[in-house]
């Protein structure tokens, strides 16, 4: 059975038009946007000359649909042909992008990927009822970057323990700072803090 996203319906009353449209779309009222196209009229005596109510009912786009459309537009503008693999659960959407020249989407130390992730989160949450988190990845970059940062964190921690001096890391995104903090949160000999202002906020590893 074909699934429609938009339908126009005419009926004697707005309520009956809405009911017919929802039944045709297989949707609830919360899942659609209803637009009154013509309020109709009752007509004269005995209803002669009456006009039916006419409405347009459009199915709301899911957050995942909004994310996919946004990414398709942006990557097309960048001259890239990208395939999207989308997985959703609870209030999180994970999107893996694949195609040629994915290095352009990653950028230096993931800055382009982080910027794109920030923008798609803005687009998805613009009309969302509750906060939704969108995580972008390509070529397994997030996992590889996490492993690199965890190794960095452990190496810095060893240096701080031996020298008893604080070490300041280079500016990082919130995502990357979180990896450093998490990696060292249970270390009994060092503590981490985030300092500075975005987008130049950085992590400092201090001896306890």
N, C-alpha and C positions, 0 to 999 in steps of 0.2 A: 504494500500500500504506500502510495507516494505521500511524503511528509511535506506539508506546506508551511511556510513561515509567515505568510500574509494572506489575508482574505478580506473581501468586501461583502457585506451582507445587508439586505434590505428586509425590513419587517414592520409590522404594525406599530410596535413599541421598541424603545431602545433596549429594554430588558430582554425581550424575546430575540432581538437581533444579536445581543451579546451572547445569550445562551446558545444560539445556533452557531455562532462563530467559534465559541469555545469547544463545542462538540466536534466541529469540523477539524479544528486544529489539534484536538486531543490535549488541550491545555487548561490550566486553571487561570483565574482572573489575575493572580499574582505573577503569572508567567508571561503576560502580554501587555501591550500598550494599546489602548482603545482611543480612536479618534472619531469624533462625530462629524460626518461629512455633510449630512442633511438632516435637520431636526424633524422634517416632515410636517404634515398638517392634518387636522381632523376633517377638513372639508366642510361643506355646508350641511343642509338638512339631510338626514338619513346617511350622512357620510359621503355624499356625492362630491367628487373633486378632491378627495383626500389623497395625501401623498405619504408613502412609507418613510420611516426613519432609515437612514443609510449610515452605516459605520464602517470604519476600516480597523481591523485588528491585526497587530503585528506581534509575532513571538519575540520576546526579549532575547538578546544574544547572551550566551553564557560567558562567564569570565574567560574561559579557555578560548572561546570563539573570538572575543575581543583581542586577546593576546596574539592569537594566530594571525588575524587580519593586520594588526599593527606591525608585527614582525615581517610579514610578507611585503607590506608597503615599504618599510624601511630598507630591507635587504634588496628589494628590487631597485630602489633608488640608488643603492650602492653598486648596482650592476652585478649582483650575486643571485644565483639560483639556489635556493636553500630548501631542504626538506625538513619538516618539523615533526618530531615525535613527542607527543604530549601525554603526560601522566598526571592525574589529579587525585588528591585525597584530602579530606577535611577542607581546610582553607588554604591549601598550598597547591600550586601548579608547577610542575617540573617540565621544562621544555628543552629537548636536546636538538641542536641544529646540525645538519650535515650537508656537505656539498664541497665544491672546489673553493680554494682560496679562503678557507676558514680562519687562516691567520689574520686576515683583515678584520674579522669580527672579534678576535681575541685582543689584538692590539698589544702595545708594550705593557708587559706585566698584567695583562688582563684589563687594562683601563677601558678599552672600547667595549668589551663584554660587560663590564660593570656599569658603564654609562647606559648601554642599551637595556640592561636589566632594570636600572633605575627608571628609565623612561617607560618601559612596558608596565612596570608596577604602577606608575602614575595613571597610565591609560586604563588599566584594569580596575583600579580603585576609584576612578572618577565618579562612577555611578553605582558602585557596589554597596550593598546593605551592611556588610561587615568587612573588616580588613582581610585582604587576600594577599598572600606572598607568592611571587613568581620568581623562580630560580632558573636562570639560563645556563646552558653549558654547550660545549662543542668540543669534539675530539678528546673527551674526557679531561678537559683542562682543569676543571674544579678539583678533581681528585689528585691530579698531578701537582697542582699548586698547593693543595693542602699538605701533601707529603713533603714538599719542599720547605714549606713554612714550619711544619712540625720539626723537621730536622734542624732548621735554623734556630728555632726556639730552644731545643735541647742543647745545641752547641753554645748559644749565648748564655744559657743558664750555667753551663759548666765553667765558662769564662768568668761569670760574675761570682760564682762560688770560690774560685781560686784566687781572684784578685780582690774580692770584697768591694768592688767598684761597680756603679751602675753603668748600664750600656743602653744607649738610645738607638732605636732602629729607625730606618727611613720611613717617611710617610706611607701609610697604607690605607686601603678602603676599610670600612667597618667590618666587612666580611672577613678580610685578612687579619685585622686586629683581633677579631673574635677567636680565630684559630690559634693565635699566639697565646692569648689569655687562657683558653681552654687547655692547651697543651701543658701549661705550667701551673695551673690552678691548684694542683695537689702537691707541688714541690715544697718541701718544708724549709728550704733554704733561700728561696727567692720569691719575690712578689712582682706583679706587673701592674702598670698603670697606663692609661691613655692620656696624652697631653696634647696641647695645641688646638687649633681650630681647623674645621673642614675647609678645603679638601687636603690639608696638610697635617692632619692629626696623626700622631705616631705613638708607638709603644715604648715605654721605658721599663727595662728589667732591673730591679733593685735587689740588693742583698737584704735579707731579713735581719 
